[in-house]
Amino acid sequence: MGWVGRQRLLGTILAGLLAWAVPTGVVAQSDGPPVTAAIAEIQPITHVAKLSATVISPRAAKVSTAVGGLVESVEVDFGDKVRKGDSLIRLDRALAEQEVRRAEAAVAEAQATLADQERRLTIAERLIKRGNIPQNELDARSAEVRIASAAVERLKAEAARQREVLKRHVITAPFDGVVARKATEAGEWVSPGASVIELVSTETLHVDIPVPQRYFPQLSGDAPVELQFDALPGKTFSAEQVALVPVSDPTARTFTLRVRPKAAGVPLTPGMSARAAIHLATGNDGVVVPRDAVIRHPDGRVSLWVVQEDDGKQTVSERRVELGRAFDGRVHIVSGLDAGERIVVRGNESLRQNQRVRVVDGAS
């Protein structure tokens, strides 16, 4: 076979391969790149106030001693977790125990005296019936019984007081918490009212947010609050409002909003720093689109791509817009777009004017 014949054979083979690879009826022209679209909607416009916050304990106490005495032992250390009623500090009890025994002995003596006075009164009541003693003798013995009875009650109260003083030589935890500081050691003398232990509760911790007073009129009880903690990077927690203290700090011009994470088991500790985002209603509505739809250009222009449909073909047109507030992953479009228009959210990085596209997701 000559050179011309080989060329003709090769052309025939290529034509057959092309006929096999492209079935009849397949359109070569593409419908354009796939994009995701959304509908511009009228929604309430909110303002997100981003503020610093601090994790605080709902209960913190400088535990004090009600009695003075020598510290016998300190039974906890810095960082220890304690339960309500656990022993924290023990004072030397020797003298207090002696006082209890003395008071109890005085009660016993007074009770014996009362019993003797009651016996004498009983005898007098029998003798008065026989006329053997005058009435004033009976009255005197009756008064002696009343006096002795009152003495018993007074000494019982003193004994109860001494037992309470002895009991207070053991200083216990007033609530569940963590020891934040020790203020004394064994061998030291403490006076009544002296702080010996600082205790901080770690249950149901709160987050206090100092809020500028200009936000007070906009803050409602159901305003959404989100928290991020520096110790827990990359995580955001929804929070619920616990209390709003409308008393402004006269120096900082702030009031306090107290919140707590809605999720249980968030690993927090008092003093931890946090960042809060409070979503405040502005009272206005406007055209809102997803944040991803907005394209910012190096020359300062801001635009987005609007999807248009004509004879079943979908194309895009660039639209310059003016932005308002950004909130919750959305942006308020002040001008340049009407509600109900369809805009490209994803796949808008390299589009061209009047380019044909294929909407594969989102509103149609």
C-alpha positions, 0 to 999 in steps of 0.5 A, a space after each residue: 500500500 502506498 503513502 496515499 493509501 495509508 493516509 486514506 486508511 488512517 482518515 477512515 479509522 479516525 472518522 469511525 472513532 469520532 463517530 463512536 465517541 460522540 453519540 448522535 444527538 449530544 449537544 457540544 455546547 455546555 450549559 455553563 458552570 454550576 452555581 448555588 443561588 439564593 433569594 434576596 429577602 426582606 428580614 429584620 436588621 440586627 446589630 451585633 455588639 461584640 464585647 469582652 466578658 469574664 466567667 464568674 462564680 455565682 458564689 464566692 466567700 471568704 470563710 471566717 471564724 466565729 470564735 478566736 483560737 489557736 489553729 490546730 490543723 488546716 485540712 485543705 489546700 489550695 485547689 482542693 474541691 470540697 463539699 458543703 459541711 466538709 471540715 476546713 480548719 480545726 481550732 484547739 478545743 481544750 479550753 472550750 471543752 472545759 467551758 462546756 463541762 463547767 456549764 453542764 456541771 452548773 446545770 446539774 447543780 441548779 437542777 438539784 437545787 430545784 428538786 430540793 426547793 420543790 420537795 420543800 414546797 410539797 411539804 409546806 402544802 401539806 402543813 398549810 392544810 393542817 394549819 401548822 405553818 403560816 401562808 407567807 411561808 408557803 408563798 416564800 417556798 413557792 417563790 424559791 421554786 420559781 427562782 430555782 427553775 429560772 436558774 436551771 433554764 438560764 444555765 441550760 442556755 449557757 451550756 447550749 451556748 458553750 456547746 455551740 462555741 465548741 462546735 464552731 472550733 471546726 470551720 466547715 465549708 458553707 457550700 460546694 466549691 474549690 479552695 482559692 486561697 488559704 489565709 492561715 496555717 497550723 500554729 497561728 492565732 486567729 481572731 473572731 471574724 478573721 478570714 481563713 479560707 477563700 472558697 469559690 463555687 464552680 457549679 453553674 458558672 455565669 458570664 458577666 458582660 459589661 455592656 455600654 449603656 447606649 445598647 440598653 434600650 435595644 437589649 431585650 430578654 430574648 436577644 440571642 447571645 453567643 460566647 467564645 472562650 479564649 481557652 476553648 478556641 474555635 468553639 462558639 456557644 449559645 447562651 441564655 440571659 440570667 440577669 440584667 443589672 440596669 445600674 450603670 457603672 458611672 465611670 465606665 458607663 456600662 451595665 452588666 448582662 449576666 448569661 450562661 451557656 445553654 450547653 451542659 458540661 462546658 469546661 469553664 473556671 472562674 476568671 476565664 476570659 470570654 468574648 460575647 456577641 449580642 444580637 440587638 434588634 434595630 427595629 428596621 427591616 431591609 433586603 438581606 443576602 448571604 455574606 458569601 454572595 458579596 464580592 469585594 474588589 481591590 478598587 473598593 467596589 462591592 458587587 454580586 451576581 444576579 441570576 437572570 432567566 430568558 427562554 429557559 437559559 440562565 445567565 448572570 449579570 454583575 450588580 454593584 451594591 451598597 452594604 449595610 450591617 453584617 449579622 448572622 452570616 448575612 449582609 444588609 443590602 442598602 441599595 442596588 438590589 430588590 427583594 425577590 431577586 436571585 443572587 449567586 452564593 457559591 461559584 461566583 469567583 470567576 463569572 463573566 458578564 452575561 455568562 450562562 450558568 447552571 443553578 444546581 442548588 438553592 432557590 430556583 
